[in-house]
Amino acid sequence: MTALAPHPDRLFPADPGERELARRLHASVADAPIYSPHGHIDARMLLDDEPFPDPAALLITPDHYVTRMLHAVGVPLEELGLGRDGAAPTASGRSIWRRLCENWDVFLGTPVRFWFESEFSEVFGLTEQPTAANADDLYDQLSETMARPEFRPRALFDRFRIAVLATTDDPADDLSAHLALRDEPTFAGRVLPTFRADRYMHPDEPTWRGRLDALAARSGVDTGSYAGLLEALRVRRQAFIEAGGTSTDTGVRDAGSEPLSHSDAERIHRSAIDGTLTAADAVAYRNNMLYRLAELASEDGLVMQLHPGVLRNHHQPTFDAFGPDTGHDLPAVGAFTKPLTPILRDFGTDPTFRLVLFTVDETTFSREIAPLAGFYPSVYAGAPWWFLDTPAAILRYRRAITDSAGFTKTSGFIDDTRAFCSIPARHDMSRRVDSTFLASLVATHQLAEEDAFTIAGRLVSDIPRATFRLG
């Protein structure tokens, strides 16, 4: 069997002098607390603190980074624990785990392999690379390990040194788990809800009216009018703030943000309810809602995260069978400078407003995001995420952003994960790449070594805390 032993110098420079400095830079931050201001872990998991059910349910099925790559080589999603047509999943945890082990080579050279090797070795103590031959033995070892008290969610939360973990939540969601964790005397961490109102921006979607009803029930505000919808969102934003939330998250097809008059928005809202909405009006309504979310952020101070340029549910048959977040949301060409003109014209220099821009089109880093962050006090350059949270892309991001925006106008690393046990591995990857970048600046005399150590510390501490107003 091939040993599972992640190299201590992984992702560090080949040059011996730079590698030695990168080692020391990384060592200075390797054990620093983790600030995770954008992710998809369920707060209820930490509140209930129950043992994880099995290795596949923890490590494979919820992680579309994993399932999409296995699907790409022909593994049906049903065999990875996803239920078809609303039915309960039928694949056993052991069979799902076998499918991963049989296709372990699929992940060679990918960040998923880096994360898996780190968590298998450093979290669970595995010493062998997965193979078809040892799949059952590894499954049994993981199952036995996961049953121990020190591998329950809260114990791992503490072991991972997570200081802040943000979740992603619909405005109509119940925040009772967040409130209970906030008030739990035996839980020292902070689990913060993030307000995500995307589904209220698209009156052409068949679920929109049902969403309005759910929001009305939760907020106590009639959402049958456009004015009522805005008021319901305002009420729920305050509830998120009271539960500890500091930010919102918005994902749209594009960053168009031209506002409508109140009367035009009200007319479109009514037409959507009546079933007479036109395609052009749907786009105008969406753009207006993006502007209004920025306007609300300028009022209450919630940090606005924005990530346009994703084509959601690209494969309709898979969406119809398995639903959203099943691996086929795909990148599109991005743009920020022109589409965001209305928002930045009105709020770009407002000290209350803060906008963190993310992209899956890395050509926008140097062309648009960095120059915007380099002028507007409100704009911050979000870290590479999703298709770009790879070692090579993170390094390209630093090279593209730093010239125009420096370090302080960035977000800190974003893990954006549903896979709880990969959080420390993902943050360690970012810390290693940043150490490599800082070492290169020292080697070329663009940065003093003392400053490099200072920046390494700030990138994992006060920069994410300040950007997301974490206190």
C-alpha positions as CSV (number, residue, x, y, z in Angstrom):
1,M,0.0,0.0,0.0
2,T,1.2,3.6,-0.7
3,A,1.7,5.5,2.5
4,L,-0.4,8.5,3.2
5,A,2.1,11.1,4.4
6,P,1.5,14.7,3.2
7,H,4.9,16.3,2.6
8,P,5.7,19.0,5.2
9,D,7.0,21.3,2.4
10,R,3.9,21.0,0.1
11,L,3.1,24.1,-1.9
12,F,6.4,25.8,-0.8
13,P,8.8,27.2,-3.4
14,A,11.4,25.1,-5.1
15,D,14.2,27.6,-4.4
16,P,15.9,26.5,-1.2
17,G,16.2,30.0,0.3
18,E,12.6,31.0,-0.5
19,R,11.4,27.6,0.8
20,E,13.2,28.1,4.1
21,L,11.5,31.5,4.6
22,A,8.1,30.1,3.5
23,R,8.5,27.4,6.1
24,R,9.1,30.0,8.8
25,L,6.3,32.2,7.6
26,H,3.8,29.3,7.6
27,A,5.0,28.1,11.0
28,S,4.1,31.6,12.4
29,V,0.5,31.2,11.4
30,A,-0.1,27.5,11.1
31,D,-1.9,27.3,14.5
32,A,-3.6,30.6,14.3
33,P,-7.4,30.6,14.9
34,I,-9.6,30.1,11.8
35,Y,-12.0,32.8,10.8
36,S,-14.5,31.4,8.3
37,P,-16.8,34.2,7.2
38,H,-18.5,32.4,4.3
39,G,-19.6,28.8,4.3
40,H,-22.4,26.3,4.3
41,I,-22.1,24.2,7.5
42,D,-25.5,23.7,9.3
43,A,-25.6,25.4,12.7
44,R,-27.9,22.7,13.9
45,M,-25.1,20.1,13.6
46,L,-23.1,22.0,16.2
47,L,-26.1,22.6,18.4
48,D,-27.1,18.9,18.5
49,D,-23.5,17.7,18.6
50,E,-24.4,14.2,17.6
51,P,-21.8,11.7,16.2
52,F,-21.4,11.8,12.5
53,P,-23.4,9.0,10.9
54,D,-20.7,7.5,8.7
55,P,-17.6,8.5,6.7
56,A,-19.5,9.0,3.4
57,A,-22.1,11.2,4.9
58,L,-19.4,13.4,6.5
59,L,-16.8,13.4,3.7
60,I,-18.3,12.7,0.4
61,T,-22.1,13.2,-0.2
62,P,-22.4,16.8,1.0
63,D,-19.3,18.0,-0.9
64,H,-20.1,18.9,-4.5
65,Y,-16.4,19.4,-5.1
66,V,-16.1,15.6,-4.6
67,T,-19.3,14.4,-6.2
68,R,-18.9,16.5,-9.4
69,M,-15.5,15.0,-10.2
70,L,-16.7,11.5,-9.6
71,H,-19.7,12.1,-11.7
72,A,-17.5,13.4,-14.4
73,V,-15.8,10.0,-14.7
74,G,-19.1,8.2,-14.9
75,V,-20.1,7.5,-11.3
76,P,-23.9,8.1,-11.0
77,L,-25.0,10.6,-8.4
78,E,-27.3,7.9,-6.9
79,E,-24.2,5.9,-6.0
80,L,-22.8,8.9,-4.1
81,G,-25.7,9.3,-1.7
82,L,-28.0,11.7,-3.6
83,G,-31.7,10.8,-3.8
84,R,-33.4,10.9,-7.2
85,D,-36.8,12.7,-7.6
86,G,-37.1,13.5,-4.0
87,A,-36.7,9.9,-2.9
88,A,-34.5,8.9,0.0
89,P,-30.9,7.9,-1.0
90,T,-30.4,4.2,-1.4
91,A,-26.6,3.9,-1.5
92,S,-25.0,2.7,1.7
93,G,-22.2,4.7,3.3
94,R,-19.8,1.8,2.7
95,S,-20.7,1.5,-1.0
96,I,-20.2,5.3,-1.5
97,W,-16.8,5.1,0.2
98,R,-15.8,2.3,-2.1
99,R,-16.6,4.4,-5.1
100,L,-14.3,7.2,-3.8
101,C,-11.5,4.7,-3.2
102,E,-11.9,3.0,-6.6
103,N,-11.5,6.4,-8.2
104,W,-8.9,8.0,-5.9
105,D,-6.6,8.8,-8.8
106,V,-9.2,11.1,-10.3
107,F,-8.2,13.7,-7.7
108,L,-4.5,13.7,-8.4
109,G,-3.1,17.2,-8.7
110,T,-6.4,18.8,-7.5
111,P,-7.1,20.8,-4.4
112,V,-9.6,18.2,-3.4
113,R,-6.7,15.7,-3.2
114,F,-4.8,18.1,-1.0
115,W,-7.7,18.6,1.3
116,F,-8.5,14.9,1.6
117,E,-4.9,13.9,2.2
118,S,-4.6,16.5,4.9
119,E,-7.8,15.6,6.7
120,F,-7.4,11.9,6.3
121,S,-3.9,12.1,7.8
122,E,-4.1,14.9,10.3
123,V,-7.7,14.7,11.5
124,F,-8.4,11.0,11.3
125,G,-4.9,9.4,11.5
126,L,-5.1,7.3,8.3
127,T,-1.7,6.1,7.1
128,E,-2.6,4.5,3.8
129,Q,-3.8,6.0,0.5
130,P,-7.3,4.9,-0.4
131,T,-7.5,2.1,-2.9
132,A,-10.1,-0.4,-4.0
133,A,-8.3,-3.1,-2.1
134,N,-8.3,-1.3,1.3
135,A,-11.6,0.5,1.0
136,D,-13.4,-1.6,3.6
137,D,-10.5,-1.5,6.1
138,L,-10.3,2.3,5.9
139,Y,-14.1,2.6,6.2
140,D,-14.1,0.5,9.3
141,Q,-11.2,2.5,10.8
142,L,-12.9,5.8,10.0
143,S,-16.2,4.6,11.4
144,E,-14.5,3.5,14.7
145,T,-12.7,6.8,15.0
146,M,-15.8,8.9,14.3
147,A,-17.7,7.2,17.0
148,R,-15.3,8.5,19.7
149,P,-16.4,11.6,21.7
150,E,-13.4,13.6,20.5
151,F,-14.7,13.4,17.0
152,R,-18.1,14.9,17.7
153,P,-18.8,18.3,15.9
154,R,-18.1,20.6,18.9
155,A,-14.9,18.8,19.8
156,L,-13.7,19.1,16.3
157,F,-14.7,22.7,16.2
158,D,-12.4,23.3,19.1
159,R,-9.7,21.1,17.7
160,F,-9.8,23.0,14.4
161,R,-9.3,26.3,16.4
162,I,-12.3,27.8,14.7
163,A,-13.0,31.3,16.2
164,V,-15.8,32.3,13.8
165,L,-17.9,30.1,11.5
166,A,-20.5,31.8,9.3
167,T,-23.4,29.8,7.8
168,T,-25.6,30.7,4.8
169,D,-29.2,31.2,5.5
170,D,-32.4,32.2,3.8
171,P,-34.2,35.2,5.2
172,A,-37.2,33.0,6.1
173,D,-35.0,30.4,7.9
174,D,-35.4,29.7,11.6
175,L,-32.3,31.1,13.4
176,S,-33.0,29.2,16.7
177,A,-29.9,27.1,16.4
178,H,-27.7,30.2,16.1
179,L,-29.4,31.8,19.1
180,A,-29.0,28.6,21.2
181,L,-25.3,28.3,20.3
182,R,-24.8,32.0,21.1
183,D,-26.3,31.5,24.6
184,E,-24.7,28.1,25.2
185,P,-22.3,28.5,28.1
186,T,-20.3,25.4,27.2
187,F,-19.7,26.5,23.6
188,A,-17.0,29.1,23.2
189,G,-17.1,29.6,19.4
190,R,-19.2,32.0,17.3
191,V,-21.5,30.6,14.7
192,L,-23.0,33.5,12.7
193,P,-25.9,33.5,10.2
194,T,-25.4,35.0,6.8
195,F,-28.4,36.6,5.1
196,R,-28.9,35.3,1.6
197,A,-31.9,36.8,-0.3
198,D,-31.2,35.6,-3.8
199,R,-34.4,33.7,-4.2
200,Y,-36.5,36.9,-3.7
201,M,-34.8,38.6,-6.6
202,H,-36.1,36.4,-9.4
203,P,-39.9,36.8,-9.9
204,D,-39.7,34.6,-13.0
205,E,-38.8,31.6,-11.0
206,P,-41.7,29.2,-10.2
207,T,-40.8,29.1,-6.5
208,W,-40.8,32.9,-6.0
209,R,-44.4,33.2,-4.8
210,G,-44.0,30.4,-2.3
211,R,-40.9,32.1,-1.1
212,L,-42.8,35.3,-0.5
213,D,-45.3,33.5,1.6
214,A,-42.6,31.8,3.7
215,L,-41.0,35.2,4.2
216,A,-44.3,36.8,5.2
217,A,-44.9,34.1,7.7
218,R,-41.5,34.4,9.3
219,S,-41.3,38.3,9.3
220,G,-45.0,39.0,10.1
221,V,-45.1,41.4,7.1
222,D,-47.3,41.0,4.1
223,T,-45.1,40.5,1.0
224,G,-47.9,40.8,-1.6
225,S,-46.5,44.2,-2.5
226,Y,-43.0,45.3,-3.4
227,A,-42.9,47.7,-0.5
228,G,-44.0,44.8,1.8
229,L,-41.1,42.6,0.4
230,L,-38.5,45.3,1.2
231,E,-39.9,45.8,4.7
232,A,-39.9,42.0,5.3
233,L,-36.3,41.8,4.2
234,R,-35.5,44.8,6.5
235,V,-37.2,43.0,9.5
236,R,-35.3,39.8,8.9
237,R,-32.0,41.5,8.5
238,Q,-32.4,42.9,12.0
239,A,-33.2,39.4,13.2
240,F,-29.9,38.2,11.6
241,I,-28.0,41.0,13.3
242,E,-29.6,40.1,16.7
243,A,-28.4,36.5,16.1
244,G,-24.9,37.7,15.5
245,G,-24.8,38.0,11.7
246,T,-22.4,40.5,10.2
247,S,-22.8,39.9,6.5
248,T,-25.1,39.0,3.6
249,D,-24.4,36.9,0.5
250,T,-25.8,37.5,-3.0
251,G,-25.2,35.4,-6.1
252,V,-26.7,36.6,-9.3
253,R,-26.2,35.9,-13.1
254,D,-24.7,39.4,-13.5
255,A,-24.0,42.5,-11.4
256,G,-26.5,44.8,-13.1
257,S,-27.8,47.2,-10.5
258,E,-29.9,49.9,-12.1
259,P,-32.6,51.0,-9.7
260,L,-36.3,51.3,-10.6
261,S,-38.8,53.9,-9.4
262,H,-41.0,52.6,-6.6
263,S,-44.0,52.6,-8.9
264,D,-42.3,50.6,-11.6
265,A,-41.0,48.0,-9.1
266,E,-44.5,47.8,-7.6
267,R,-46.0,47.3,-11.0
268,I,-43.6,44.4,-11.9
269,H,-44.1,42.8,-8.5
270,R,-47.8,42.8,-9.1
271,S,-47.4,41.4,-12.6
272,A,-45.3,38.5,-11.3
273,I,-48.0,37.6,-8.8
274,D,-50.7,37.9,-11.4
275,G,-48.8,35.8,-13.9
276,T,-48.2,38.5,-16.5
277,L,-44.5,39.1,-16.0
278,T,-42.4,39.8,-19.1
279,A,-38.8,38.6,-19.4
280,A,-37.5,42.2,-19.6
281,D,-39.3,43.2,-16.5
282,A,-37.9,40.2,-14.6
283,V,-34.4,41.3,-15.4
284,A,-35.2,44.9,-14.4
285,Y,-36.7,43.7,-11.1
286,R,-33.6,41.6,-10.4
287,N,-31.2,44.5,-11.1
288,N,-33.3,46.8,-8.9
289,M,-33.3,44.3,-6.1
290,L,-29.5,44.1,-6.2
291,Y,-29.4,47.9,-5.8
292,R,-32.0,47.8,-3.0
293,L,-29.9,45.1,-1.1
294,A,-26.9,47.5,-1.3
295,E,-29.2,50.3,-0.1
296,L,-30.2,48.2,2.9
297,A,-26.6,47.4,3.6
298,S,-25.8,51.1,3.7
299,E,-28.5,51.5,6.4
300,D,-27.7,48.6,8.7
301,G,-24.0,47.9,8.1
302,L,-24.2,44.3,7.1
303,V,-21.2,43.5,4.9
304,M,-22.5,42.7,1.3
305,Q,-20.8,39.8,-0.4
306,L,-21.5,39.6,-4.1
307,H,-20.6,36.8,-6.5
308,P,-22.1,37.2,-10.0
309,G,-21.2,35.3,-13.1
310,V,-22.4,31.7,-12.3
311,L,-24.7,29.8,-14.5
312,R,-26.8,27.8,-12.1
313,N,-28.0,24.3,-12.7
314,H,-26.5,24.0,-16.1
315,H,-27.7,20.5,-16.7
316,Q,-31.5,20.6,-16.5
317,P,-32.0,16.8,-16.3
318,T,-29.7,16.6,-13.2
319,F,-31.5,19.6,-11.6
320,D,-34.9,18.0,-12.3
321,A,-33.7,14.7,-10.7
322,F,-31.5,15.8,-7.8
323,G,-32.1,19.5,-7.2
324,P,-29.7,22.4,-6.8
325,D,-26.1,22.3,-5.5
326,T,-25.3,19.1,-7.2
327,G,-22.1,20.1,-9.1
328,H,-23.3,21.7,-12.3
329,D,-23.2,25.4,-11.4
330,L,-20.6,26.6,-13.9
331,P,-18.6,29.8,-14.4
332,A,-19.5,32.5,-16.9
333,V,-17.7,35.7,-18.0
334,G,-17.7,38.2,-15.2
335,A,-18.0,42.0,-15.1
336,F,-18.1,44.5,-12.2
337,T,-17.1,48.1,-13.1
338,K,-19.9,49.0,-15.4
339,P,-22.7,46.9,-13.9
340,L,-22.0,48.2,-10.4
341,T,-21.9,51.9,-11.4
342,P,-25.3,52.7,-9.8
343,I,-24.4,51.1,-6.5
344,L,-20.9,52.6,-6.3
345,R,-22.1,56.0,-7.4
346,D,-24.6,56.1,-4.5
347,F,-22.8,54.1,-1.8
348,G,-19.2,53.6,-2.8
349,T,-17.8,56.2,-0.4
350,D,-20.4,55.6,2.3
351,P,-18.5,54.5,5.4
352,T,-21.4,52.2,6.5
353,F,-21.5,50.4,3.2
354,R,-19.0,47.5,2.5
355,L,-18.9,45.3,-0.6
356,V,-16.8,42.2,-1.0
357,L,-16.5,41.1,-4.6
358,F,-16.0,37.5,-5.5
359,T,-15.6,36.0,-9.0
360,V,-15.2,32.7,-10.8
361,D,-13.7,34.5,-13.7
362,E,-10.1,35.3,-12.6
363,T,-9.5,37.7,-15.5
364,T,-11.5,40.2,-13.5
365,F,-9.1,40.2,-10.6
366,S,-6.6,42.6,-12.2
367,R,-8.9,44.2,-14.7
368,E,-11.8,45.2,-12.5
369,I,-11.9,44.0,-8.9
370,A,-8.4,45.2,-7.8
371,P,-8.8,48.7,-9.4
372,L,-12.2,49.0,-7.8
373,A,-10.9,48.0,-4.4
374,G,-7.9,50.3,-5.0
375,F,-10.2,53.4,-5.2
376,Y,-13.5,52.8,-3.4
377,P,-13.3,52.6,0.4
378,S,-16.3,50.3,0.4
379,V,-14.9,47.7,-2.0
380,Y,-12.8,44.6,-1.0
381,A,-11.3,42.0,-3.2
382,G,-12.8,38.6,-2.2
383,A,-10.5,35.6,-2.1
384,P,-10.5,33.0,-4.9
385,W,-13.3,30.5,-4.2
386,W,-15.2,27.7,-5.8
387,F,-13.4,26.9,-9.1
388,L,-10.5,29.1,-8.1
389,D,-9.7,28.1,-4.5
390,T,-6.7,26.1,-5.8
391,P,-3.0,26.7,-5.0
392,A,-2.2,28.0,-8.4
393,A,-5.2,30.3,-8.6
394,I,-4.6,31.7,-5.1
395,L,-1.1,32.6,-6.1
396,R,-2.3,34.2,-9.3
397,Y,-4.9,36.2,-7.2
398,R,-2.2,37.6,-5.0
399,R,-0.1,38.6,-8.0
400,A,-3.1,40.2,-9.7
401,I,-4.6,42.0,-6.7
402,T,-1.6,43.2,-4.7
403,D,-0.3,45.7,-7.2
404,S,-3.5,47.7,-7.2
405,A,-5.2,46.9,-3.9
406,G,-2.4,45.7,-1.5
407,F,-3.2,43.3,1.2
408,T,-5.6,45.2,3.5
409,K,-8.3,45.5,0.9
410,T,-8.7,41.7,0.6
411,S,-11.1,39.4,2.4
412,G,-9.0,36.8,4.0
413,F,-9.4,33.2,2.9
414,I,-13.0,31.9,2.2
415,D,-13.5,28.2,2.5
416,D,-17.1,28.2,1.2
417,T,-17.5,24.6,2.2
418,R,-20.2,22.1,3.2
419,A,-17.5,19.6,4.2
420,F,-16.9,20.4,7.9
421,C,-13.7,18.4,8.3
422,S,-12.0,20.0,5.3
423,I,-12.0,23.5,6.9
424,P,-8.6,23.3,8.5
425,A,-7.1,21.7,5.4
426,R,-8.5,24.4,3.2
427,H,-7.2,27.2,5.4
428,D,-3.8,25.6,5.7
429,M,-3.6,25.4,1.9
430,S,-4.2,29.2,1.7
431,R,-1.7,29.9,4.5
432,R,1.0,27.9,2.6
433,V,0.4,29.6,-0.7
434,D,0.4,33.1,1.0
435,S,3.7,32.2,2.7
436,T,5.1,31.2,-0.7
437,F,4.0,34.5,-2.2
438,L,5.4,36.6,0.7
439,A,8.7,34.7,0.5
440,S,8.9,35.6,-3.2
441,L,8.4,39.3,-2.4
442,V,11.2,39.2,0.2
443,A,13.5,37.3,-2.2
444,T,13.1,40.0,-4.8
445,H,13.5,42.8,-2.2
446,Q,10.0,44.1,-2.6
447,L,9.2,43.4,1.1
448,A,11.2,43.3,4.2
449,E,11.2,40.0,6.1
450,E,9.8,41.6,9.2
451,D,6.9,43.0,7.1
452,A,6.3,39.6,5.6
453,F,5.8,38.1,9.0
454,T,3.4,40.9,10.0
455,I,1.4,40.5,6.8
456,A,1.2,36.7,7.2
457,G,-0.3,37.2,10.6
458,R,-2.7,39.9,9.5
459,L,-4.0,37.8,6.6
460,V,-5.4,35.2,9.0
461,S,-6.5,37.5,11.8
462,D,-7.3,41.2,11.7
463,I,-7.9,41.4,7.9
464,P,-10.8,38.9,7.8
465,R,-12.1,40.3,11.2
466,A,-12.0,43.9,9.9
467,T,-13.4,43.1,6.5
468,F,-16.4,41.2,7.8
469,R,-16.8,43.4,10.9
470,L,-16.3,40.4,13.2
471,G,-15.2,42.4,16.2
